[in-house]
């Protein structure tokens, strides 16, 4: 949920001209939050799902 909010805030701030072009990096947390999958978790072998 936090990734979705942070990503959306970065994108909106960029569109409104409050951030330079680097604000489009907000697409990454937005998409990974919507997909419920983070590539960093795979790389570092982190599991947050309780089995």
mmCIF file of the N, C-alpha and C atoms, coordinates in Angstrom:
data_MODEL
# 
_entry.id   MODEL 
# 
loop_
_atom_site.group_PDB 
_atom_site.id 
_atom_site.type_symbol 
_atom_site.label_atom_id 
_atom_site.label_alt_id 
_atom_site.label_comp_id 
_atom_site.label_asym_id 
_atom_site.label_entity_id 
_atom_site.label_seq_id 
_atom_site.pdbx_PDB_ins_code 
_atom_site.Cartn_x 
_atom_site.Cartn_y 
_atom_site.Cartn_z 
_atom_site.occupancy 
_atom_site.B_iso_or_equiv 
_atom_site.pdbx_formal_charge 
_atom_site.auth_seq_id 
_atom_site.auth_comp_id 
_atom_site.auth_asym_id 
_atom_site.auth_atom_id 
_atom_site.pdbx_PDB_model_num 
ATOM 1   N N  . UNK A 1 1  ? 0.825  -1.182  0.000   1.00 0.00 ? 1  UNK A N  1 
ATOM 2   C CA . UNK A 1 1  ? 0.000  0.000   0.000   1.00 0.00 ? 1  UNK A CA 1 
ATOM 3   C C  . UNK A 1 1  ? 0.881  1.262   0.000   1.00 0.00 ? 1  UNK A C  1 
ATOM 4   N N  . UNK A 1 2  ? 1.951  1.221   0.767   1.00 0.00 ? 2  UNK A N  1 
ATOM 5   C CA . UNK A 1 2  ? 2.849  2.374   0.858   1.00 0.00 ? 2  UNK A CA 1 
ATOM 6   C C  . UNK A 1 2  ? 3.512  2.643   -0.495  1.00 0.00 ? 2  UNK A C  1 
ATOM 7   N N  . UNK A 1 3  ? 3.926  1.588   -1.175  1.00 0.00 ? 3  UNK A N  1 
ATOM 8   C CA . UNK A 1 3  ? 4.558  1.770   -2.498  1.00 0.00 ? 3  UNK A CA 1 
ATOM 9   C C  . UNK A 1 3  ? 3.608  2.415   -3.486  1.00 0.00 ? 3  UNK A C  1 
ATOM 10  N N  . UNK A 1 4  ? 2.353  2.033   -3.449  1.00 0.00 ? 4  UNK A N  1 
ATOM 11  C CA . UNK A 1 4  ? 1.370  2.609   -4.369  1.00 0.00 ? 4  UNK A CA 1 
ATOM 12  C C  . UNK A 1 4  ? 1.207  4.104   -4.100  1.00 0.00 ? 4  UNK A C  1 
ATOM 13  N N  . UNK A 1 5  ? 1.089  4.467   -2.838  1.00 0.00 ? 5  UNK A N  1 
ATOM 14  C CA . UNK A 1 5  ? 0.912  5.877   -2.474  1.00 0.00 ? 5  UNK A CA 1 
ATOM 15  C C  . UNK A 1 5  ? 2.143  6.694   -2.841  1.00 0.00 ? 5  UNK A C  1 
ATOM 16  N N  . UNK A 1 6  ? 3.319  6.197   -2.504  1.00 0.00 ? 6  UNK A N  1 
ATOM 17  C CA . UNK A 1 6  ? 4.559  6.926   -2.814  1.00 0.00 ? 6  UNK A CA 1 
ATOM 18  C C  . UNK A 1 6  ? 4.715  7.094   -4.325  1.00 0.00 ? 6  UNK A C  1 
ATOM 19  N N  . UNK A 1 7  ? 4.477  6.044   -5.070  1.00 0.00 ? 7  UNK A N  1 
ATOM 20  C CA . UNK A 1 7  ? 4.586  6.121   -6.519  1.00 0.00 ? 7  UNK A CA 1 
ATOM 21  C C  . UNK A 1 7  ? 3.615  7.130   -7.110  1.00 0.00 ? 7  UNK A C  1 
ATOM 22  N N  . UNK A 1 8  ? 2.382  7.100   -6.635  1.00 0.00 ? 8  UNK A N  1 
ATOM 23  C CA . UNK A 1 8  ? 1.372  8.027   -7.139  1.00 0.00 ? 8  UNK A CA 1 
ATOM 24  C C  . UNK A 1 8  ? 1.721  9.473   -6.793  1.00 0.00 ? 8  UNK A C  1 
ATOM 25  N N  . UNK A 1 9  ? 2.213  9.701   -5.584  1.00 0.00 ? 9  UNK A N  1 
ATOM 26  C CA . UNK A 1 9  ? 2.596  11.058  -5.174  1.00 0.00 ? 9  UNK A CA 1 
ATOM 27  C C  . UNK A 1 9  ? 3.743  11.580  -6.038  1.00 0.00 ? 9  UNK A C  1 
ATOM 28  N N  . UNK A 1 10 ? 4.729  10.755  -6.307  1.00 0.00 ? 10 UNK A N  1 
ATOM 29  C CA . UNK A 1 10 ? 5.849  11.180  -7.152  1.00 0.00 ? 10 UNK A CA 1 
ATOM 30  C C  . UNK A 1 10 ? 5.376  11.530  -8.563  1.00 0.00 ? 10 UNK A C  1 
ATOM 31  N N  . UNK A 1 11 ? 4.514  10.710  -9.115  1.00 0.00 ? 11 UNK A N  1 
ATOM 32  C CA . UNK A 1 11 ? 4.023  10.956  -10.474 1.00 0.00 ? 11 UNK A CA 1 
ATOM 33  C C  . UNK A 1 11 ? 3.187  12.232  -10.523 1.00 0.00 ? 11 UNK A C  1 
ATOM 34  N N  . UNK A 1 12 ? 2.285  12.404  -9.574  1.00 0.00 ? 12 UNK A N  1 
ATOM 35  C CA . UNK A 1 12 ? 1.441  13.600  -9.550  1.00 0.00 ? 12 UNK A CA 1 
ATOM 36  C C  . UNK A 1 12 ? 2.295  14.852  -9.364  1.00 0.00 ? 12 UNK A C  1 
ATOM 37  N N  . UNK A 1 13 ? 3.279  14.799  -8.469  1.00 0.00 ? 13 UNK A N  1 
ATOM 38  C CA . UNK A 1 13 ? 4.149  15.957  -8.253  1.00 0.00 ? 13 UNK A CA 1 
ATOM 39  C C  . UNK A 1 13 ? 4.942  16.294  -9.513  1.00 0.00 ? 13 UNK A C  1 
ATOM 40  N N  . UNK A 1 14 ? 5.340  15.293  -10.270 1.00 0.00 ? 14 UNK A N  1 
ATOM 41  C CA . UNK A 1 14 ? 6.065  15.534  -11.515 1.00 0.00 ? 14 UNK A CA 1 
ATOM 42  C C  . UNK A 1 14 ? 5.158  16.160  -12.564 1.00 0.00 ? 14 UNK A C  1 
ATOM 43  N N  . UNK A 1 15 ? 3.948  15.641  -12.688 1.00 0.00 ? 15 UNK A N  1 
ATOM 44  C CA . UNK A 1 15 ? 2.997  16.173  -13.661 1.00 0.00 ? 15 UNK A CA 1 
ATOM 45  C C  . UNK A 1 15 ? 2.652  17.628  -13.328 1.00 0.00 ? 15 UNK A C  1 
ATOM 46  N N  . UNK A 1 16 ? 2.547  17.951  -12.041 1.00 0.00 ? 16 UNK A N  1 
ATOM 47  C CA . UNK A 1 16 ? 2.213  19.310  -11.620 1.00 0.00 ? 16 UNK A CA 1 
ATOM 48  C C  . UNK A 1 16 ? 3.401  20.263  -11.690 1.00 0.00 ? 16 UNK A C  1 
ATOM 49  N N  . UNK A 1 17 ? 4.574  19.733  -12.026 1.00 0.00 ? 17 UNK A N  1 
ATOM 50  C CA . UNK A 1 17 ? 5.753  20.576  -12.162 1.00 0.00 ? 17 UNK A CA 1 
ATOM 51  C C  . UNK A 1 17 ? 6.497  20.831  -10.863 1.00 0.00 ? 17 UNK A C  1 
ATOM 52  N N  . UNK A 1 18 ? 6.151  20.110  -9.815  1.00 0.00 ? 18 UNK A N  1 
ATOM 53  C CA . UNK A 1 18 ? 6.814  20.283  -8.524  1.00 0.00 ? 18 UNK A CA 1 
ATOM 54  C C  . UNK A 1 18 ? 8.119  19.510  -8.432  1.00 0.00 ? 18 UNK A C  1 
ATOM 55  N N  . UNK A 1 19 ? 8.290  18.515  -9.285  1.00 0.00 ? 19 UNK A N  1 
ATOM 56  C CA . UNK A 1 19 ? 9.513  17.725  -9.335  1.00 0.00 ? 19 UNK A CA 1 
ATOM 57  C C  . UNK A 1 19 ? 10.025 17.700  -10.770 1.00 0.00 ? 19 UNK A C  1 
ATOM 58  N N  . UNK A 1 20 ? 11.337 17.569  -10.935 1.00 0.00 ? 20 UNK A N  1 
ATOM 59  C CA . UNK A 1 20 ? 11.867 17.428  -12.298 1.00 0.00 ? 20 UNK A CA 1 
ATOM 60  C C  . UNK A 1 20 ? 11.566 16.031  -12.849 1.00 0.00 ? 20 UNK A C  1 
ATOM 61  N N  . UNK A 1 21 ? 12.121 15.735  -13.988 1.00 0.00 ? 21 UNK A N  1 
ATOM 62  C CA . UNK A 1 21 ? 11.836 14.482  -14.700 1.00 0.00 ? 21 UNK A CA 1 
ATOM 63  C C  . UNK A 1 21 ? 12.133 13.226  -13.877 1.00 0.00 ? 21 UNK A C  1 
ATOM 64  N N  . UNK A 1 22 ? 13.048 13.313  -12.912 1.00 0.00 ? 22 UNK A N  1 
ATOM 65  C CA . UNK A 1 22 ? 13.371 12.105  -12.133 1.00 0.00 ? 22 UNK A CA 1 
ATOM 66  C C  . UNK A 1 22 ? 12.157 11.623  -11.332 1.00 0.00 ? 22 UNK A C  1 
ATOM 67  N N  . UNK A 1 23 ? 11.141 12.450  -11.172 1.00 0.00 ? 23 UNK A N  1 
ATOM 68  C CA . UNK A 1 23 ? 9.944  12.047  -10.437 1.00 0.00 ? 23 UNK A CA 1 
ATOM 69  C C  . UNK A 1 23 ? 9.189  10.905  -11.095 1.00 0.00 ? 23 UNK A C  1 
ATOM 70  N N  . UNK A 1 24 ? 9.452  10.712  -12.402 1.00 0.00 ? 24 UNK A N  1 
ATOM 71  C CA . UNK A 1 24 ? 8.801  9.594   -13.099 1.00 0.00 ? 24 UNK A CA 1 
ATOM 72  C C  . UNK A 1 24 ? 9.262  8.244   -12.569 1.00 0.00 ? 24 UNK A C  1 
ATOM 73  N N  . UNK A 1 25 ? 10.295 8.226   -11.729 1.00 0.00 ? 25 UNK A N  1 
ATOM 74  C CA . UNK A 1 25 ? 10.732 6.971   -11.103 1.00 0.00 ? 25 UNK A CA 1 
ATOM 75  C C  . UNK A 1 25 ? 9.610  6.407   -10.226 1.00 0.00 ? 25 UNK A C  1 
ATOM 76  N N  . UNK A 1 26 ? 8.615  7.237   -9.923  1.00 0.00 ? 26 UNK A N  1 
ATOM 77  C CA . UNK A 1 26 ? 7.464  6.788   -9.154  1.00 0.00 ? 26 UNK A CA 1 
ATOM 78  C C  . UNK A 1 26 ? 6.664  5.701   -9.840  1.00 0.00 ? 26 UNK A C  1 
ATOM 79  N N  . UNK A 1 27 ? 6.882  5.530   -11.138 1.00 0.00 ? 27 UNK A N  1 
ATOM 80  C CA . UNK A 1 27 ? 6.203  4.455   -11.867 1.00 0.00 ? 27 UNK A CA 1 
ATOM 81  C C  . UNK A 1 27 ? 6.626  3.093   -11.305 1.00 0.00 ? 27 UNK A C  1 
ATOM 82  N N  . UNK A 1 28 ? 7.868  2.969   -10.906 1.00 0.00 ? 28 UNK A N  1 
ATOM 83  C CA . UNK A 1 28 ? 8.377  1.678   -10.413 1.00 0.00 ? 28 UNK A CA 1 
ATOM 84  C C  . UNK A 1 28 ? 7.649  1.244   -9.139  1.00 0.00 ? 28 UNK A C  1 
ATOM 85  N N  . UNK A 1 29 ? 7.627  2.062   -8.070  1.00 0.00 ? 29 UNK A N  1 
ATOM 86  C CA . UNK A 1 29 ? 6.893  1.588   -6.890  1.00 0.00 ? 29 UNK A CA 1 
ATOM 87  C C  . UNK A 1 29 ? 5.387  1.450   -7.129  1.00 0.00 ? 29 UNK A C  1 
ATOM 88  N N  . UNK A 1 30 ? 4.839  2.281   -8.001  1.00 0.00 ? 30 UNK A N  1 
ATOM 89  C CA . UNK A 1 30 ? 3.416  2.173   -8.302  1.00 0.00 ? 30 UNK A CA 1 
ATOM 90  C C  . UNK A 1 30 ? 3.098  0.830   -8.956  1.00 0.00 ? 30 UNK A C  1 
ATOM 91  N N  . UNK A 1 31 ? 3.849  0.472   -9.973  1.00 0.00 ? 31 UNK A N  1 
ATOM 92  C CA . UNK A 1 31 ? 3.599  -0.791  -10.690 1.00 0.00 ? 31 UNK A CA 1 
ATOM 93  C C  . UNK A 1 31 ? 3.886  -2.000  -9.809  1.00 0.00 ? 31 UNK A C  1 
ATOM 94  N N  . UNK A 1 32 ? 5.002  -1.986  -9.067  1.00 0.00 ? 32 UNK A N  1 
ATOM 95  C CA . UNK A 1 32 ? 5.311  -3.137  -8.213  1.00 0.00 ? 32 UNK A CA 1 
ATOM 96  C C  . UNK A 1 32 ? 4.295  -3.261  -7.088  1.00 0.00 ? 32 UNK A C  1 
ATOM 97  N N  . UNK A 1 33 ? 3.773  -2.139  -6.614  1.00 0.00 ? 33 UNK A N  1 
ATOM 98  C CA . UNK A 1 33 ? 2.731  -2.200  -5.592  1.00 0.00 ? 33 UNK A CA 1 
ATOM 99  C C  . UNK A 1 33 ? 1.432  -2.763  -6.136  1.00 0.00 ? 33 UNK A C  1 
ATOM 100 N N  . UNK A 1 34 ? 1.070  -2.353  -7.340  1.00 0.00 ? 34 UNK A N  1 
ATOM 101 C CA . UNK A 1 34 ? -0.155 -2.863  -7.950  1.00 0.00 ? 34 UNK A CA 1 
ATOM 102 C C  . UNK A 1 34 ? -0.043 -4.346  -8.299  1.00 0.00 ? 34 UNK A C  1 
ATOM 103 N N  . UNK A 1 35 ? 1.157  -4.787  -8.649  1.00 0.00 ? 35 UNK A N  1 
ATOM 104 C CA . UNK A 1 35 ? 1.372  -6.194  -9.002  1.00 0.00 ? 35 UNK A CA 1 
ATOM 105 C C  . UNK A 1 35 ? 1.598  -7.068  -7.766  1.00 0.00 ? 35 UNK A C  1 
ATOM 106 N N  . UNK A 1 36 ? 1.810  -6.444  -6.616  1.00 0.00 ? 36 UNK A N  1 
ATOM 107 C CA . UNK A 1 36 ? 2.122  -7.170  -5.368  1.00 0.00 ? 36 UNK A CA 1 
ATOM 108 C C  . UNK A 1 36 ? 3.371  -8.024  -5.514  1.00 0.00 ? 36 UNK A C  1 
ATOM 109 N N  . UNK A 1 37 ? 4.322  -7.513  -6.237  1.00 0.00 ? 37 UNK A N  1 
ATOM 110 C CA . UNK A 1 37 ? 5.582  -8.227  -6.459  1.00 0.00 ? 37 UNK A CA 1 
ATOM 111 C C  . UNK A 1 37 ? 6.714  -7.217  -6.562  1.00 0.00 ? 37 UNK A C  1 
ATOM 112 N N  . UNK A 1 38 ? 7.763  -7.438  -5.820  1.00 0.00 ? 38 UNK A N  1 
ATOM 113 C CA . UNK A 1 38 ? 8.900  -6.538  -5.837  1.00 0.00 ? 38 UNK A CA 1 
ATOM 114 C C  . UNK A 1 38 ? 10.137 -7.315  -6.280  1.00 0.00 ? 38 UNK A C  1 
ATOM 115 N N  . UNK A 1 39 ? 10.796 -6.874  -7.351  1.00 0.00 ? 39 UNK A N  1 
ATOM 116 C CA . UNK A 1 39 ? 11.973 -7.605  -7.816  1.00 0.00 ? 39 UNK A CA 1 
ATOM 117 C C  . UNK A 1 39 ? 13.100 -7.634  -6.790  1.00 0.00 ? 39 UNK A C  1 
ATOM 118 N N  . UNK A 1 40 ? 13.190 -6.636  -5.940  1.00 0.00 ? 40 UNK A N  1 
ATOM 119 C CA . UNK A 1 40 ? 14.240 -6.632  -4.910  1.00 0.00 ? 40 UNK A CA 1 
ATOM 120 C C  . UNK A 1 40 ? 14.042 -7.791  -3.934  1.00 0.00 ? 40 UNK A C  1 
ATOM 121 N N  . UNK A 1 41 ? 12.789 -8.150  -3.653  1.00 0.00 ? 41 UNK A N  1 
ATOM 122 C CA . UNK A 1 41 ? 12.528 -9.280  -2.771  1.00 0.00 ? 41 UNK A CA 1 
ATOM 123 C C  . UNK A 1 41 ? 13.084 -10.571 -3.366  1.00 0.00 ? 41 UNK A C  1 
ATOM 124 N N  . UNK A 1 42 ? 12.956 -10.741 -4.668  1.00 0.00 ? 42 UNK A N  1 
ATOM 125 C CA . UNK A 1 42 ? 13.484 -11.939 -5.324  1.00 0.00 ? 42 UNK A CA 1 
ATOM 126 C C  . UNK A 1 42 ? 15.006 -11.961 -5.281  1.00 0.00 ? 42 UNK A C  1 
ATOM 127 N N  . UNK A 1 43 ? 15.609 -10.822 -5.530  1.00 0.00 ? 43 UNK A N  1 
ATOM 128 C CA . UNK A 1 43 ? 17.075 -10.740 -5.541  1.00 0.00 ? 43 UNK A CA 1 
ATOM 129 C C  . UNK A 1 43 ? 17.657 -11.051 -4.166  1.00 0.00 ? 43 UNK A C  1 
ATOM 130 N N  . UNK A 1 44 ? 17.045 -10.483 -3.114  1.00 0.00 ? 44 UNK A N  1 
ATOM 131 C CA . UNK A 1 44 ? 17.563 -10.657 -1.759  1.00 0.00 ? 44 UNK A CA 1 
ATOM 132 C C  . UNK A 1 44 ? 16.906 -11.813 -1.014  1.00 0.00 ? 44 UNK A C  1 
ATOM 133 N N  . UNK A 1 45 ? 16.078 -12.568 -1.718  1.00 0.00 ? 45 UNK A N  1 
ATOM 134 C CA . UNK A 1 45 ? 15.395 -13.751 -1.159  1.00 0.00 ? 45 UNK A CA 1 
ATOM 135 C C  . UNK A 1 45 ? 14.608 -13.431 0.111   1.00 0.00 ? 45 UNK A C  1 
ATOM 136 N N  . UNK A 1 46 ? 13.867 -12.340 0.057   1.00 0.00 ? 46 UNK A N  1 
ATOM 137 C CA . UNK A 1 46 ? 13.032 -11.925 1.187   1.00 0.00 ? 46 UNK A CA 1 
ATOM 138 C C  . UNK A 1 46 ? 11.627 -12.474 0.949   1.00 0.00 ? 46 UNK A C  1 
ATOM 139 N N  . UNK A 1 47 ? 11.057 -13.069 1.976   1.00 0.00 ? 47 UNK A N  1 
ATOM 140 C CA . UNK A 1 47 ? 9.701  -13.576 1.884   1.00 0.00 ? 47 UNK A CA 1 
ATOM 141 C C  . UNK A 1 47 ? 8.876  -12.958 3.008   1.00 0.00 ? 47 UNK A C  1 
ATOM 142 N N  . UNK A 1 48 ? 7.805  -12.280 2.639   1.00 0.00 ? 48 UNK A N  1 
ATOM 143 C CA . UNK A 1 48 ? 6.950  -11.646 3.630   1.00 0.00 ? 48 UNK A CA 1 
ATOM 144 C C  . UNK A 1 48 ? 5.634  -12.391 3.798   1.00 0.00 ? 48 UNK A C  1 
ATOM 145 N N  . UNK A 1 49 ? 5.424  -13.416 3.012   1.00 0.00 ? 49 UNK A N  1 
ATOM 146 C CA . UNK A 1 49 ? 4.205  -14.208 3.107   1.00 0.00 ? 49 UNK A CA 1 
ATOM 147 C C  . UNK A 1 49 ? 4.372  -15.273 4.187   1.00 0.00 ? 49 UNK A C  1 
ATOM 148 N N  . UNK A 1 50 ? 3.468  -15.231 5.158   1.00 0.00 ? 50 UNK A N  1 
ATOM 149 C CA . UNK A 1 50 ? 3.546  -16.231 6.227   1.00 0.00 ? 50 UNK A CA 1 
ATOM 150 C C  . UNK A 1 50 ? 2.861  -17.501 5.773   1.00 0.00 ? 50 UNK A C  1 
ATOM 151 N N  . UNK A 1 51 ? 3.622  -18.583 5.773   1.00 0.00 ? 51 UNK A N  1 
ATOM 152 C CA . UNK A 1 51 ? 3.067  -19.859 5.301   1.00 0.00 ? 51 UNK A CA 1 
ATOM 153 C C  . UNK A 1 51 ? 2.590  -20.703 6.467   1.00 0.00 ? 51 UNK A C  1 
# 
